[in-house]
Amino acid sequence: MPKMLGLAGLGATGLAYGGGNMLFNVEGGHRAVMYHRFGGVQERVRGEGTHILLPWFQRPIIYDVRARPRIIQAMTGSHDLQMVNITLRVLSRPNVAKLPQIYQELSTDYDERVLPSIVNEVLKAVVAQYNAGQLITQREVVSRNIRAMLVARAMEFNIVLDDVAITHLTFGKEYTAAVEAKQVAQQDAERARFVVEKAMQDKKSTIIRAQGEAKSAKLIGDAVRDNPGFIELRKLEAARDIATTVSKSNNRVFLDSHSLMLNVQDKVKVDLSVAEKVQKAPKVEPPKAAPPAPPAPIAAPAVMVSAASP
């Protein structure tokens, strides 16, 4: 009886071990290719989930079919013989339907074997068509051409490229120094042009200001000649401005008429000078009036005397 139990336990252990080896699991985003010792690589591709296999006779090969990023750098020359350093970011994944063929031809490290070589090949072919300046100004066109050629080239190896982008583009030290020198020269030229234009504008503004001042002086002269009270009006305006400024100060300030530019005494001086001239003028005596005429004699009334007859 104990012997039977031992055999049963041994059989159960062997069955569990064999059952575990007869199953394999394919995780999400992966696919499996089955290799048979007698039939070779089978055409059927196993999807996600748990599958049965025959231990020792069959062996699963698991592929990650999700898109994976890869950074590839390449040094190539432009059409004008300038060295260009380009960095590409490539999203690649295997063609699921062609996994058996990929395993037979490229094994599991297909991307390591294919992508660096075809990327360098395509970059050299595309970049050689453009000058260094065009690589910068027409970067989108260059990226589109690289993507189209690289996708077509990768499909020959059953590799799908979901995206190809230029992430970095630099030139040689000599070309970079030449570009910087050119930019500095352009900036100096722009600065010199600005200085010249500014000087011309200053000259024009000076001429216009002088013309305006001359015209203003002429108008003021005409106003003074035609209306002597114009100066007095200007004095009053200046006095008002001075008084407004002084009133806003915290200090008390007393100003005389001269400080306020009123010069009220000017008119007094003028009046005094006029009075002095009047006093110094020779006196003219008025003509003497004729003596009044004597009154006319009053005539006696005529008396009629009649002689009496004797």
Backbone hydrogen bonds, N-H to C=O, Kabsch-Sander energy under -0.5 kcal/mol:
donor,donor_aa,acceptor,acceptor_aa,energy
5,L,1,M,-2.4
6,G,2,P,-2.1
7,L,3,K,-2.2
8,A,4,M,-2.5
9,G,5,L,-2.6
10,L,6,G,-2.5
11,G,7,L,-2.6
12,A,8,A,-2.6
13,T,9,G,-2.5
14,G,10,L,-2.5
15,L,11,G,-2.8
16,A,12,A,-2.7
17,Y,13,T,-2.6
18,G,14,G,-3.1
19,G,15,L,-3.0
20,G,16,A,-2.3
21,N,17,Y,-1.9
22,M,18,G,-1.1
23,L,20,G,-0.9
24,F,51,H,-2.3
26,V,49,G,-3.3
27,E,25,N,-0.6
30,H,27,E,-1.4
31,R,63,Y,-2.3
32,A,46,R,-2.3
33,V,61,I,-2.7
34,M,44,R,-0.7
35,Y,59,R,-2.5
36,H,34,M,-0.5
36,H,40,G,-2.8
37,R,57,F,-2.7
40,G,36,H,-2.4
42,Q,34,M,-2.8
46,R,32,A,-2.9
46,R,44,R,-0.5
49,G,26,V,-2.4
51,H,24,F,-3.1
53,L,22,M,-2.7
57,F,54,L,-0.5
57,F,55,P,-1.2
58,Q,54,L,-2.8
59,R,35,Y,-2.3
61,I,33,V,-2.9
62,I,60,P,-0.5
63,Y,31,R,-3.6
65,V,29,G,-1.8
65,V,63,Y,-0.8
66,R,29,G,-0.6
68,R,92,S,-2.5
70,R,90,V,-1.6
72,I,70,R,-0.5
72,I,88,L,-2.6
74,A,86,I,-2.6
76,T,74,A,-0.5
76,T,84,V,-2.7
78,S,82,Q,-2.3
79,H,127,V,-0.6
79,H,130,Y,-3.3
81,L,78,S,-1.5
84,V,76,T,-3.6
85,N,170,T,-3.1
86,I,74,A,-2.6
86,I,84,V,-0.6
87,T,168,H,-2.6
88,L,72,I,-3.2
89,R,165,A,-2.6
90,V,70,R,-3.0
90,V,88,L,-0.6
91,L,163,D,-2.4
92,S,68,R,-2.0
92,S,90,V,-0.7
93,R,160,V,-2.0
95,N,158,N,-2.2
96,V,94,P,-0.7
98,K,95,N,-1.4
99,L,96,V,-1.5
102,I,98,K,-2.7
103,Y,99,L,-2.6
104,Q,100,P,-2.1
105,E,101,Q,-2.3
106,L,102,I,-3.4
107,S,102,I,-1.1
107,S,103,Y,-0.6
113,R,109,D,-1.3
114,V,110,Y,-1.8
115,L,111,D,-1.3
118,I,114,V,-2.2
119,V,115,L,-2.5
120,N,116,P,-1.8
121,E,117,S,-1.9
122,V,118,I,-2.5
123,L,119,V,-2.6
124,K,120,N,-2.2
125,A,121,E,-1.6
126,V,122,V,-2.4
127,V,123,L,-2.7
128,A,124,K,-1.1
129,Q,126,V,-1.8
130,Y,127,V,-1.7
135,L,131,N,-1.8
136,I,132,A,-0.8
136,I,133,G,-0.7
137,T,133,G,-2.6
138,Q,134,Q,-2.7
139,R,136,I,-0.9
142,V,138,Q,-2.3
143,S,139,R,-2.7
144,R,140,E,-2.2
145,N,141,V,-2.3
146,I,142,V,-2.4
147,R,143,S,-2.4
148,A,144,R,-2.3
149,M,145,N,-2.3
150,L,146,I,-2.5
151,V,147,R,-2.5
152,A,148,A,-1.9
153,R,149,M,-2.1
154,A,150,L,-2.5
155,M,151,V,-1.8
156,E,152,A,-0.7
156,E,153,R,-0.7
157,F,154,A,-1.7
158,N,155,M,-1.6
159,I,154,A,-1.9
160,V,93,R,-3.1
161,L,159,I,-0.5
162,D,91,L,-2.4
162,D,160,V,-0.6
163,D,91,L,-1.0
165,A,89,R,-1.8
167,T,87,T,-2.4
167,T,165,A,-0.7
168,H,87,T,-1.3
170,T,85,N,-2.2
172,G,83,M,-1.1
176,T,172,G,-2.4
177,A,173,K,-2.5
178,A,174,E,-2.2
179,V,175,Y,-2.6
180,E,176,T,-2.4
181,A,177,A,-2.4
182,K,178,A,-2.3
183,Q,179,V,-2.4
184,V,180,E,-2.4
185,A,181,A,-2.4
186,Q,182,K,-2.4
187,Q,183,Q,-2.5
188,D,184,V,-2.5
189,A,185,A,-2.5
190,E,186,Q,-2.5
191,R,187,Q,-2.4
192,A,188,D,-2.7
193,R,189,A,-2.6
194,F,190,E,-2.3
195,V,191,R,-2.2
196,V,192,A,-2.4
197,E,193,R,-2.5
198,K,194,F,-2.6
199,A,195,V,-2.4
200,M,196,V,-2.4
201,Q,197,E,-2.5
202,D,198,K,-2.6
203,K,199,A,-2.4
204,K,200,M,-2.6
205,S,201,Q,-2.8
206,T,202,D,-2.4
207,I,203,K,-2.4
208,I,204,K,-2.8
209,R,205,S,-2.6
210,A,206,T,-2.7
211,Q,207,I,-2.7
212,G,208,I,-2.4
213,E,209,R,-2.7
214,A,210,A,-2.7
215,K,211,Q,-2.5
216,S,212,G,-2.6
217,A,213,E,-2.8
218,K,214,A,-2.3
219,L,215,K,-2.5
220,I,216,S,-2.6
221,G,217,A,-2.7
222,D,218,K,-2.6
223,A,219,L,-2.5
224,V,220,I,-2.7
225,R,221,G,-2.4
226,D,222,D,-2.7
227,N,223,A,-2.6
230,F,227,N,-2.0
231,I,228,P,-0.9
232,E,228,P,-0.7
233,L,229,G,-1.9
234,R,230,F,-2.0
235,K,231,I,-2.4
236,L,232,E,-2.1
237,E,233,L,-2.2
238,A,234,R,-2.6
239,A,235,K,-2.6
240,R,236,L,-2.2
241,D,237,E,-2.2
242,I,238,A,-2.4
243,A,239,A,-2.6
244,T,240,R,-2.3
245,T,241,D,-2.2
246,V,242,I,-2.5
247,S,243,A,-2.2
248,K,244,T,-1.0
249,S,246,V,-1.3
253,V,251,N,-0.5
255,L,253,V,-0.5
260,L,256,D,-1.9
261,M,258,H,-0.8
262,L,257,S,-2.7
263,N,257,S,-0.9
266,D,263,N,-1.6
267,K,264,V,-0.9
268,V,264,V,-0.8
269,K,265,Q,-3.0
270,V,266,D,-2.2
271,D,267,K,-2.7
272,L,268,V,-3.0
273,S,269,K,-2.7
274,V,270,V,-2.1
275,A,271,D,-2.3
276,E,272,L,-3.0
277,K,273,S,-2.1
278,V,274,V,-2.0
279,Q,275,A,-2.5
280,K,276,E,-2.4
281,A,277,K,-0.9
285,E,283,K,-0.6
299,A,297,P,-0.6
304,M,302,A,-0.6
305,V,303,V,-0.8
306,S,304,M,-0.5
307,A,305,V,-0.5
